[in-house]
Amino acid sequence: MKLLIGAGFGVLFLVVAGIFYLLDTPVENSMELNSVKTTIRKTQETVSPNKEYTPLLEEEDTQREPDRATPQKNDFVVQAIKELNSDQPDSEAKDTLKKISENYSQMARFPSYSQPISSDQLDLMEPNRFQSASRQIGSHYRVQVKLSSYKLIQGDSVTPVIDIYSKGYPIPAVTVSVKIMTNQQQELKEIPVELAEEVPDERKIYHGRFTPTEAEYLNWPNELILSVLVNIDGEKPYPLIEMFEYVNPVATLSPGIKKIQVEGSHLVIPVQVHPKEAGFYHLSGVLYAEDGQPLLHLTGKHEVNTAGGDVEFKAHISALKASGTEGPYYLQVTGLQKLRNTMEEDNKEGSPRMEKILIPKIEFYQYTEEPFEGDPIMLKKAQMLQTLSQ
C-alpha cells in the first residue's frame, strides 16, 4: 500500500478504473468519472489538507469517448489489487475506496442518463471551464495564466490574462511574451499583451486578445498550447505552459423539433442537432431548478443524418422526485460530440452553445410510476470496491 500512498491519492483513480477494466466493467460516463475523482479529491482535503499530492488524471487522458473510459491493463493495477488485499492495508486508501463504493451504491439507484447532481460538481456543470494553478517565480512572486474557457469555438477570441502578484514585495520591471503553439512546439501566433491593471508593489495584470481568421484556425489542430514567458527584473525568463482547444465544430444546436413532454416515467427534452457529418451524437447537460439550483446531470445519444434531427434528454421520475421539485426547470446543454466510428478515430467536438431551455412545471402525478430497479453494473462495481475496502 506504500506504493499507492507514496504516489499520492491521485493514483487511486487509476486503480479504481483499472480494476473495473480488468473485470470488464469500465467507467461508463462522465458522471461516474466525476464522482470517483471528486471523492478522492475530498478525501485528500479531509485527511491531509496540507499534503502535496500527484494531480489526478485529467478526463482527456482516460476517456476517449464520453460514455466509456478504458485505461490500459497493466502490472501496476494488478499489483495495486494485491496491495489492497494485503494483511496490513493503509487505512486512508481503504476509507477512500469505501466512500467511492458508497457513491456507486447511490448512483445505482438512478439511470446513468439521469443522475442527481450537487452544486460542488463543477466539472459536470462547467466542463469547459479553464483551470490553472498559480506558480512560484523565485522567492517572492507568483503568476497565474487564465483563459475564458478551455474549449474555444471558431470565431472566439483567445484572451489570455497573466496575473503576477506578491505578498509584501515590490514587483520590479516585467516583460511578458505569449504565443500559441502546437504540441510539436510549432509557433502559430504571438499574441501582444499590455499592462491592464497595476496595484503598486503588489500586482501586475496583463491582457491579450487575438481572433483567428478562418484561414488560420482551419489549419490548426484542435489541441493547442498557450506558451507564456515571464521575465522579472531581467532575470532568466520563466516559462509557463497551458493547454486549450480551438474547435471547428462538427455540429450546432437549436431547440428540438418535438415538444417537451412527459412520456411514461420520463420527462423528455428534445434538442435539435445540425451536423456537418452523419453519425452518432452524444449530448450532456444539467437540469436546474428555476432558482438556479442544479438538480440532474442528463445525457442523450442518437444517430443523426446530415439533414439534422433530435437527440433527447430523458429525466427519470425517480431522479426528479429525489430533486424535490416539480418545476419549473431549465436545461443548460454543456457538451456535444460526434462519437468516433472506429477505435482509430477521435471524437469530434460540436458547439453546445444555445439558449437555456425553459421547462414548465409538470406535477409528478402526470408521470407513470415505474420505479427504477437499480443499475446492475453500478451495483457490481460498488460490491467490488466494498470488498476491497474491508
Secondary structure as GFF3:
##gff-version 3
##sequence-region A 1 390
A	DSSP	alpha_helix	2	7	.	.	.	ID=ss1
A	DSSP	alpha_helix	10	22	.	.	.	ID=ss2
A	DSSP	alpha_helix	30	47	.	.	.	ID=ss3
A	DSSP	alpha_helix	59	62	.	.	.	ID=ss4
A	DSSP	alpha_helix	75	84	.	.	.	ID=ss5
A	DSSP	alpha_helix	91	107	.	.	.	ID=ss6
A	DSSP	beta_strand	114	116	.	.	.	ID=ss7
A	DSSP	alpha_helix	122	125	.	.	.	ID=ss8
A	DSSP	beta_strand	135	137	.	.	.	ID=ss9
A	DSSP	beta_strand	141	146	.	.	.	ID=ss10
A	DSSP	beta_strand	151	153	.	.	.	ID=ss11
A	DSSP	beta_strand	161	166	.	.	.	ID=ss12
A	DSSP	beta_strand	174	181	.	.	.	ID=ss13
A	DSSP	beta_strand	187	191	.	.	.	ID=ss14
A	DSSP	beta_strand	193	199	.	.	.	ID=ss15
A	DSSP	beta_strand	203	208	.	.	.	ID=ss16
A	DSSP	alpha_helix	214	217	.	.	.	ID=ss17
A	DSSP	beta_strand	223	232	.	.	.	ID=ss18
A	DSSP	beta_strand	238	247	.	.	.	ID=ss19
A	DSSP	beta_strand	251	255	.	.	.	ID=ss20
A	DSSP	beta_strand	261	263	.	.	.	ID=ss21
A	DSSP	beta_strand	266	275	.	.	.	ID=ss22
A	DSSP	beta_strand	279	289	.	.	.	ID=ss23
A	DSSP	beta_strand	294	304	.	.	.	ID=ss24
A	DSSP	beta_strand	309	316	.	.	.	ID=ss25
A	DSSP	alpha_helix	317	323	.	.	.	ID=ss26
A	DSSP	beta_strand	329	338	.	.	.	ID=ss27
A	DSSP	beta_strand	348	349	.	.	.	ID=ss28
A	DSSP	beta_strand	357	359	.	.	.	ID=ss29
A	DSSP	three_ten_helix	364	366	.	.	.	ID=ss30
A	DSSP	alpha_helix	376	388	.	.	.	ID=ss31
###
